Amino acid sequence: MRAVLAVLMLMLALPAWAGTPREKLVVTPAWVAEHLADPDLVILQVGDKAGFETSHIPGARLVTLADIAAPSTGPDSLILQMPEPEALRARLVALGVSDRSKIVVYPTREGIQSATRVVFTLDAAGLGDRTWLLEGGLAAWIANGGAVTAELKAVTPGKLSPLRMRPLVVDAAFVKGHAGAKGFAVVDARAPEFYAGTKAGGTPARPHKSGHIAGAVSVPFVSVTTPDMKLASAEEIAAKFKAAGVKPGDTVIAYCHVGQQASATLFAARSLGLKALLYDGSFEEWSRLDGAVETSK
């Protein structure tokens, strides 16, 4: 009975307009303002400490990408990898996340791709049905008359059950086995010059190969989001995926440099109702393997 009541209460707290896949992923500043006093609401500002200490939505907690990633130790480790479930749960507990929490994530000047990476991580942790992105982030909140504060409040640790991780992260072997397979689309979320191979990513110490994963199509994250940190229109997003050859019902396997920008393209794919998987190693790992690479002519 308690479980049923908890589900009913959560349903009542969902955005009133939630219906389409897109509407189930985002909330407006007005919705956040209406629910700001809800004790179950956990607001996460994605950014840096200096920015958070200067200005944040009242009651928000700071989260960085390092907080929700596996430690990157040693010269051969990969950047921004999904952490172990217990390590992730401990961090979420420290942020005040509980079994009853409703979580709103919003971006700041670091861009929408940082916030969507947090959203993706929460979805992979089994919390996606009660996690939303505040479109437009802090700037939209302020533009809509929302108050900000520099006050730092202590966070009461949450009470969160062991995570039930969802199989949303795939490895290089999965990508190799599904590139070109019917019903799957490997999608490169990087800027076009990286996809084409006219520019290579990485660092001087660990440069990436030039080009893209063989068989991948290009849907840059900036083509399905806007400069003011919102999703592009549904029509624009659908057109970009269609032009790339992604068909309705396809499973999108996205990658980028390290798995951050790809999360925004995956978020856009989810807004169309497409199943979305992340190749977390992304081109950083692919460049170290024997995977086939292509360049655009």
Summary of the structure (lengths in Angstrom):
residues: 297
radius of gyration: 19.0
end to end distance: 61.6
largest distance: 61.6
contacts: 944
relative contact order: 0.15
helix: 36%
strand: 17%
